[in-house]
Amino acid sequence: PDFGGLPSFRLKLLNDARGLDPLPADPMGRAVPPVLDRTGEATLELFRENDAYSELLWDRLSSLSLHPVEGRLLEVGCGIGNLTRILLRSPRVTYLHAIDIDPSYVERLKAEILDPRLRVTAAPAEEFCPGVHQVAESGGDGGFDFIVSSNVLEHIEDHARVLRSFERMLKPRGVVLILVPAHPFLYSSLDRSLSHFRRYRSRDFHDLARETFDALSTRSK
Protein backbone atom coordinates (compact mmCIF):
# COMPACT_ATOMS: atom_id res chain seq x y z
CA PRO A 1 0.00 0.00 0.00
CA ASP A 2 0.88 3.65 -0.30
CA PHE A 3 1.03 5.60 2.94
CA GLY A 4 0.82 9.38 2.77
CA GLY A 5 2.03 11.38 5.76
CA LEU A 6 1.43 15.11 5.43
CA PRO A 7 2.79 17.61 7.96
CA SER A 8 0.25 20.25 8.95
CA PHE A 9 0.63 23.96 9.47
CA ARG A 10 -0.02 25.57 12.83
CA LEU A 11 -3.05 27.81 13.38
CA LYS A 12 -3.70 29.97 16.39
CA LEU A 13 -7.41 29.81 17.21
CA LEU A 14 -9.01 32.51 19.30
CA ASN A 15 -12.44 30.95 19.75
CA ASP A 16 -13.93 30.67 23.22
CA ALA A 17 -15.94 27.48 23.01
CA ARG A 18 -17.49 27.88 26.45
CA GLY A 19 -20.17 30.19 25.10
CA LEU A 20 -21.54 27.84 22.45
CA ASP A 21 -25.19 26.86 22.60
CA PRO A 22 -25.99 23.15 22.82
CA LEU A 23 -26.84 21.34 19.60
CA PRO A 24 -30.59 21.14 18.85
CA ALA A 25 -32.53 17.97 18.35
CA ASP A 26 -32.19 16.36 14.93
CA PRO A 27 -35.01 16.65 12.34
CA MET A 28 -36.63 13.48 13.72
CA GLY A 29 -36.92 15.10 17.14
CA ARG A 30 -34.29 12.87 18.75
CA ALA A 31 -32.04 14.42 21.38
CA VAL A 32 -28.46 14.91 20.22
CA PRO A 33 -25.81 13.67 22.72
CA PRO A 34 -23.74 16.41 24.38
CA VAL A 35 -20.49 17.30 22.65
CA LEU A 36 -17.43 15.70 24.28
CA ASP A 37 -14.97 18.45 23.33
CA ARG A 38 -16.41 21.95 23.01
CA THR A 39 -13.06 23.48 22.06
CA GLY A 40 -12.66 20.90 19.31
CA GLU A 41 -16.18 21.59 18.06
CA ALA A 42 -15.47 25.33 17.92
CA THR A 43 -12.35 24.64 15.88
CA LEU A 44 -14.30 22.49 13.41
CA GLU A 45 -17.04 25.12 13.14
CA LEU A 46 -14.39 27.71 12.35
CA PHE A 47 -13.09 25.52 9.52
CA ARG A 48 -16.68 25.01 8.31
CA GLU A 49 -17.12 28.77 8.05
CA ASN A 50 -13.79 29.05 6.21
CA ASP A 51 -14.13 26.02 3.96
CA ALA A 52 -11.10 26.98 1.88
CA TYR A 53 -9.03 25.25 4.60
CA SER A 54 -10.79 21.93 4.08
CA GLU A 55 -10.50 22.30 0.32
CA LEU A 56 -6.76 23.02 0.60
CA LEU A 57 -6.29 20.13 3.01
CA TRP A 58 -7.97 17.67 0.64
CA ASP A 59 -6.09 18.99 -2.41
CA ARG A 60 -2.81 18.39 -0.59
CA LEU A 61 -3.79 14.99 0.76
CA SER A 62 -5.28 13.62 -2.45
CA SER A 63 -2.26 14.78 -4.45
CA LEU A 64 -0.19 12.20 -2.53
CA SER A 65 -2.05 9.36 -4.21
CA LEU A 66 -0.75 8.05 -7.52
CA HIS A 67 -4.26 7.19 -8.68
CA PRO A 68 -7.72 8.75 -8.21
CA VAL A 69 -9.51 8.45 -4.90
CA GLU A 70 -12.31 6.01 -5.59
CA GLY A 71 -14.11 2.89 -4.42
CA ARG A 72 -14.62 2.11 -0.74
CA LEU A 73 -13.35 4.74 1.71
CA LEU A 74 -12.88 4.90 5.48
CA GLU A 75 -12.67 8.36 7.05
CA VAL A 76 -11.23 8.26 10.57
CA GLY A 77 -12.16 11.27 12.70
CA CYS A 78 -14.94 12.75 10.59
CA GLY A 79 -15.87 15.45 13.12
CA ILE A 80 -18.81 17.53 11.88
CA GLY A 81 -18.30 16.38 8.30
CA ASN A 82 -16.14 19.09 6.75
CA LEU A 83 -14.06 16.57 4.80
CA THR A 84 -16.89 14.04 4.55
CA ARG A 85 -18.85 16.37 2.30
CA ILE A 86 -15.86 16.86 -0.01
CA LEU A 87 -15.28 13.10 -0.29
CA LEU A 88 -18.90 12.48 -1.21
CA ARG A 89 -18.76 14.97 -4.09
CA SER A 90 -16.89 12.42 -6.16
CA PRO A 91 -19.02 9.91 -8.10
CA ARG A 92 -15.98 7.61 -7.98
CA VAL A 93 -16.62 7.06 -4.27
CA THR A 94 -18.99 4.10 -3.98
CA TYR A 95 -19.02 3.74 -0.18
CA LEU A 96 -17.81 5.93 2.69
CA HIS A 97 -17.67 4.76 6.30
CA ALA A 98 -17.00 7.75 8.54
CA ILE A 99 -16.16 7.27 12.22
CA ASP A 100 -15.64 9.61 15.15
CA ILE A 101 -15.21 9.16 18.88
CA ASP A 102 -17.87 11.81 19.60
CA PRO A 103 -21.45 10.45 19.33
CA SER A 104 -22.86 13.97 18.94
CA TYR A 105 -20.88 14.43 15.72
CA VAL A 106 -22.12 11.09 14.43
CA GLU A 107 -25.76 11.93 15.10
CA ARG A 108 -25.28 15.32 13.48
CA LEU A 109 -23.87 13.76 10.30
CA LYS A 110 -26.67 11.22 10.13
CA ALA A 111 -29.17 14.09 10.21
CA GLU A 112 -27.34 16.47 7.87
CA ILE A 113 -25.90 14.21 5.14
CA LEU A 114 -28.53 12.02 3.50
CA ASP A 115 -26.35 10.10 1.05
CA PRO A 116 -26.94 6.37 0.59
CA ARG A 117 -23.20 5.81 0.16
CA LEU A 118 -22.49 7.09 3.69
CA ARG A 119 -22.40 5.10 6.92
CA VAL A 120 -21.44 6.83 10.17
CA THR A 121 -20.28 5.10 13.37
CA ALA A 122 -19.30 6.36 16.82
CA ALA A 123 -16.06 4.60 17.75
CA PRO A 124 -12.53 5.39 18.97
CA ALA A 125 -10.05 5.11 16.12
CA GLU A 126 -7.82 2.71 18.08
CA GLU A 127 -10.74 0.31 18.65
CA PHE A 128 -12.39 0.36 15.23
CA CYS A 129 -11.41 -2.74 13.29
CA PRO A 130 -14.54 -4.88 12.82
CA GLY A 131 -14.13 -8.26 11.18
CA VAL A 132 -16.51 -7.32 8.38
CA HIS A 133 -13.94 -4.72 7.25
CA GLN A 134 -10.79 -6.77 7.79
CA VAL A 135 -9.47 -7.98 4.45
CA ALA A 136 -8.43 -11.39 5.75
CA GLU A 137 -11.82 -12.11 7.32
CA SER A 138 -14.05 -10.58 4.65
CA GLY A 139 -12.22 -12.05 1.67
CA GLY A 140 -11.36 -8.52 0.60
CA ASP A 141 -14.95 -7.44 -0.10
CA GLY A 142 -15.29 -5.48 3.15
CA GLY A 143 -11.90 -3.81 3.04
CA PHE A 144 -11.15 -0.26 1.97
CA ASP A 145 -9.43 1.14 -1.11
CA PHE A 146 -8.58 4.36 0.72
CA ILE A 147 -8.30 5.28 4.40
CA VAL A 148 -8.28 9.01 5.18
CA SER A 149 -7.32 10.48 8.55
CA SER A 150 -7.01 14.22 9.16
CA ASN A 151 -5.59 15.52 12.45
CA VAL A 152 -6.47 12.40 14.44
CA LEU A 153 -3.33 10.42 15.33
CA GLU A 154 -1.90 13.18 17.49
CA HIS A 155 -4.93 12.76 19.80
CA ILE A 156 -4.27 9.06 20.39
CA GLU A 157 -1.63 7.84 22.81
CA ASP A 158 -1.25 4.41 21.14
CA HIS A 159 -1.09 5.64 17.54
CA ALA A 160 0.68 2.46 16.40
CA ARG A 161 -2.45 0.48 17.29
CA VAL A 162 -4.46 2.66 14.92
CA LEU A 163 -2.04 2.02 12.08
CA ARG A 164 -2.15 -1.72 12.72
CA SER A 165 -5.92 -1.57 12.33
CA PHE A 166 -5.51 0.36 9.09
CA GLU A 167 -3.23 -2.38 7.80
CA ARG A 168 -5.87 -5.04 8.51
CA MET A 169 -8.65 -3.09 6.76
CA LEU A 170 -6.70 -1.87 3.73
CA LYS A 171 -7.07 -3.74 0.46
CA PRO A 172 -3.98 -4.80 -1.53
CA ARG A 173 -2.60 -1.75 -3.35
CA GLY A 174 -4.77 0.39 -1.09
CA VAL A 175 -3.80 3.91 -0.01
CA VAL A 176 -3.72 5.58 3.41
CA LEU A 177 -3.78 9.39 3.42
CA ILE A 178 -2.87 10.99 6.75
CA LEU A 179 -2.53 14.56 7.98
CA VAL A 180 -0.68 15.16 11.27
CA PRO A 181 0.80 18.29 12.89
CA ALA A 182 4.50 18.70 12.18
CA HIS A 183 7.61 19.71 14.14
CA PRO A 184 7.76 18.67 17.84
CA PHE A 185 9.58 21.90 18.72
CA LEU A 186 6.32 23.77 17.99
CA TYR A 187 4.39 21.78 20.60
CA SER A 188 2.73 24.36 22.84
CA SER A 189 -0.22 25.21 25.04
CA LEU A 190 -2.35 25.26 21.89
CA ASP A 191 -1.59 21.57 21.35
CA ARG A 192 -2.35 20.79 24.98
CA SER A 193 -5.68 22.63 24.78
CA LEU A 194 -6.55 20.50 21.74
CA SER A 195 -5.60 17.27 23.60
CA HIS A 196 -2.58 16.54 21.39
CA PHE A 197 -0.12 13.96 22.69
CA ARG A 198 2.55 14.96 20.18
CA ARG A 199 3.69 16.57 16.96
CA TYR A 200 5.60 14.57 14.36
CA ARG A 201 8.89 14.59 12.53
CA SER A 202 8.61 13.25 9.00
CA ARG A 203 11.35 10.66 9.53
CA ASP A 204 9.79 9.32 12.72
CA PHE A 205 6.36 9.10 11.15
CA HIS A 206 7.66 7.17 8.15
CA ASP A 207 9.51 4.80 10.51
CA LEU A 208 6.30 4.22 12.46
CA ALA A 209 4.46 3.37 9.26
CA ARG A 210 7.15 0.96 8.11
CA GLU A 211 7.02 -0.86 11.45
CA THR A 212 3.28 -1.34 11.04
CA PHE A 213 2.69 -2.24 7.40
CA ASP A 214 4.04 -5.41 5.77
CA ALA A 215 4.40 -3.89 2.30
CA LEU A 216 4.77 -0.16 2.13
CA SER A 217 5.82 2.76 0.01
CA THR A 218 5.59 6.26 1.47
CA ARG A 219 5.20 9.76 0.12
CA SER A 220 4.94 13.05 1.98
CA LYS A 221 4.84 16.79 1.36
C-alpha positions as CSV (number, residue, x, y, z in Angstrom):
1,P,0.0,0.0,0.0
2,D,0.9,3.7,-0.3
3,F,1.0,5.6,2.9
4,G,0.8,9.4,2.8
5,G,2.0,11.4,5.8
6,L,1.4,15.1,5.4
7,P,2.8,17.6,8.0
8,S,0.3,20.2,8.9
9,F,0.6,24.0,9.5
10,R,0.0,25.6,12.8
11,L,-3.1,27.8,13.4
12,K,-3.7,30.0,16.4
13,L,-7.4,29.8,17.2
14,L,-9.0,32.5,19.3
15,N,-12.4,30.9,19.7
16,D,-13.9,30.7,23.2
17,A,-15.9,27.5,23.0
18,R,-17.5,27.9,26.5
19,G,-20.2,30.2,25.1
20,L,-21.5,27.8,22.4
21,D,-25.2,26.9,22.6
22,P,-26.0,23.1,22.8
23,L,-26.8,21.3,19.6
24,P,-30.6,21.1,18.9
25,A,-32.5,18.0,18.3
26,D,-32.2,16.4,14.9
27,P,-35.0,16.6,12.3
28,M,-36.6,13.5,13.7
29,G,-36.9,15.1,17.1
30,R,-34.3,12.9,18.7
31,A,-32.0,14.4,21.4
32,V,-28.5,14.9,20.2
33,P,-25.8,13.7,22.7
34,P,-23.7,16.4,24.4
35,V,-20.5,17.3,22.7
36,L,-17.4,15.7,24.3
37,D,-15.0,18.5,23.3
38,R,-16.4,21.9,23.0
39,T,-13.1,23.5,22.1
40,G,-12.7,20.9,19.3
41,E,-16.2,21.6,18.1
42,A,-15.5,25.3,17.9
43,T,-12.4,24.6,15.9
44,L,-14.3,22.5,13.4
45,E,-17.0,25.1,13.1
46,L,-14.4,27.7,12.3
47,F,-13.1,25.5,9.5
48,R,-16.7,25.0,8.3
49,E,-17.1,28.8,8.0
50,N,-13.8,29.0,6.2
51,D,-14.1,26.0,4.0
52,A,-11.1,27.0,1.9
53,Y,-9.0,25.3,4.6
54,S,-10.8,21.9,4.1
55,E,-10.5,22.3,0.3
56,L,-6.8,23.0,0.6
57,L,-6.3,20.1,3.0
58,W,-8.0,17.7,0.6
59,D,-6.1,19.0,-2.4
60,R,-2.8,18.4,-0.6
61,L,-3.8,15.0,0.8
62,S,-5.3,13.6,-2.5
63,S,-2.3,14.8,-4.4
64,L,-0.2,12.2,-2.5
65,S,-2.1,9.4,-4.2
66,L,-0.7,8.0,-7.5
67,H,-4.3,7.2,-8.7
68,P,-7.7,8.8,-8.2
69,V,-9.5,8.5,-4.9
70,E,-12.3,6.0,-5.6
71,G,-14.1,2.9,-4.4
72,R,-14.6,2.1,-0.7
73,L,-13.4,4.7,1.7
74,L,-12.9,4.9,5.5
75,E,-12.7,8.4,7.0
76,V,-11.2,8.3,10.6
77,G,-12.2,11.3,12.7
78,C,-14.9,12.7,10.6
79,G,-15.9,15.5,13.1
80,I,-18.8,17.5,11.9
81,G,-18.3,16.4,8.3
82,N,-16.1,19.1,6.7
83,L,-14.1,16.6,4.8
84,T,-16.9,14.0,4.6
85,R,-18.8,16.4,2.3
86,I,-15.9,16.9,0.0
87,L,-15.3,13.1,-0.3
88,L,-18.9,12.5,-1.2
89,R,-18.8,15.0,-4.1
90,S,-16.9,12.4,-6.2
91,P,-19.0,9.9,-8.1
92,R,-16.0,7.6,-8.0
93,V,-16.6,7.1,-4.3
94,T,-19.0,4.1,-4.0
95,Y,-19.0,3.7,-0.2
96,L,-17.8,5.9,2.7
97,H,-17.7,4.8,6.3
98,A,-17.0,7.8,8.5
99,I,-16.2,7.3,12.2
100,D,-15.6,9.6,15.2
101,I,-15.2,9.2,18.9
102,D,-17.9,11.8,19.6
103,P,-21.5,10.4,19.3
104,S,-22.9,14.0,18.9
105,Y,-20.9,14.4,15.7
106,V,-22.1,11.1,14.4
107,E,-25.8,11.9,15.1
108,R,-25.3,15.3,13.5
109,L,-23.9,13.8,10.3
110,K,-26.7,11.2,10.1
111,A,-29.2,14.1,10.2
112,E,-27.3,16.5,7.9
113,I,-25.9,14.2,5.1
114,L,-28.5,12.0,3.5
115,D,-26.4,10.1,1.0
116,P,-26.9,6.4,0.6
117,R,-23.2,5.8,0.2
118,L,-22.5,7.1,3.7
119,R,-22.4,5.1,6.9
120,V,-21.4,6.8,10.2
121,T,-20.3,5.1,13.4
122,A,-19.3,6.4,16.8
123,A,-16.1,4.6,17.8
124,P,-12.5,5.4,19.0
125,A,-10.0,5.1,16.1
126,E,-7.8,2.7,18.1
127,E,-10.7,0.3,18.6
128,F,-12.4,0.4,15.2
129,C,-11.4,-2.7,13.3
130,P,-14.5,-4.9,12.8
131,G,-14.1,-8.3,11.2
132,V,-16.5,-7.3,8.4
133,H,-13.9,-4.7,7.3
134,Q,-10.8,-6.8,7.8
135,V,-9.5,-8.0,4.5
136,A,-8.4,-11.4,5.8
137,E,-11.8,-12.1,7.3
138,S,-14.0,-10.6,4.6
139,G,-12.2,-12.0,1.7
140,G,-11.4,-8.5,0.6
141,D,-14.9,-7.4,-0.1
142,G,-15.3,-5.5,3.2
143,G,-11.9,-3.8,3.0
144,F,-11.2,-0.3,2.0
145,D,-9.4,1.1,-1.1
146,F,-8.6,4.4,0.7
147,I,-8.3,5.3,4.4
148,V,-8.3,9.0,5.2
149,S,-7.3,10.5,8.5
150,S,-7.0,14.2,9.2
151,N,-5.6,15.5,12.5
152,V,-6.5,12.4,14.4
153,L,-3.3,10.4,15.3
154,E,-1.9,13.2,17.5
155,H,-4.9,12.8,19.8
156,I,-4.3,9.1,20.4
157,E,-1.6,7.8,22.8
158,D,-1.2,4.4,21.1
159,H,-1.1,5.6,17.5
160,A,0.7,2.5,16.4
161,R,-2.5,0.5,17.3
162,V,-4.5,2.7,14.9
163,L,-2.0,2.0,12.1
164,R,-2.1,-1.7,12.7
165,S,-5.9,-1.6,12.3
166,F,-5.5,0.4,9.1
167,E,-3.2,-2.4,7.8
168,R,-5.9,-5.0,8.5
169,M,-8.6,-3.1,6.8
170,L,-6.7,-1.9,3.7
171,K,-7.1,-3.7,0.5
172,P,-4.0,-4.8,-1.5
173,R,-2.6,-1.7,-3.4
174,G,-4.8,0.4,-1.1
175,V,-3.8,3.9,0.0
176,V,-3.7,5.6,3.4
177,L,-3.8,9.4,3.4
178,I,-2.9,11.0,6.8
179,L,-2.5,14.6,8.0
180,V,-0.7,15.2,11.3
181,P,0.8,18.3,12.9
182,A,4.5,18.7,12.2
183,H,7.6,19.7,14.1
184,P,7.8,18.7,17.8
185,F,9.6,21.9,18.7
186,L,6.3,23.8,18.0
187,Y,4.4,21.8,20.6
188,S,2.7,24.4,22.8
189,S,-0.2,25.2,25.0
190,L,-2.3,25.3,21.9
191,D,-1.6,21.6,21.3
192,R,-2.4,20.8,25.0
193,S,-5.7,22.6,24.8
194,L,-6.6,20.5,21.7
195,S,-5.6,17.3,23.6
196,H,-2.6,16.5,21.4
197,F,-0.1,14.0,22.7
198,R,2.6,15.0,20.2
199,R,3.7,16.6,17.0
200,Y,5.6,14.6,14.4
201,R,8.9,14.6,12.5
202,S,8.6,13.2,9.0
203,R,11.3,10.7,9.5
204,D,9.8,9.3,12.7
205,F,6.4,9.1,11.1
206,H,7.7,7.2,8.1
207,D,9.5,4.8,10.5
208,L,6.3,4.2,12.5
209,A,4.5,3.4,9.3
210,R,7.2,1.0,8.1
211,E,7.0,-0.9,11.5
212,T,3.3,-1.3,11.0
213,F,2.7,-2.2,7.4
214,D,4.0,-5.4,5.8
215,A,4.4,-3.9,2.3
216,L,4.8,-0.2,2.1
217,S,5.8,2.8,0.0
218,T,5.6,6.3,1.5
219,R,5.2,9.8,0.1
220,S,4.9,13.1,2.0
221,K,4.8,16.8,1.4
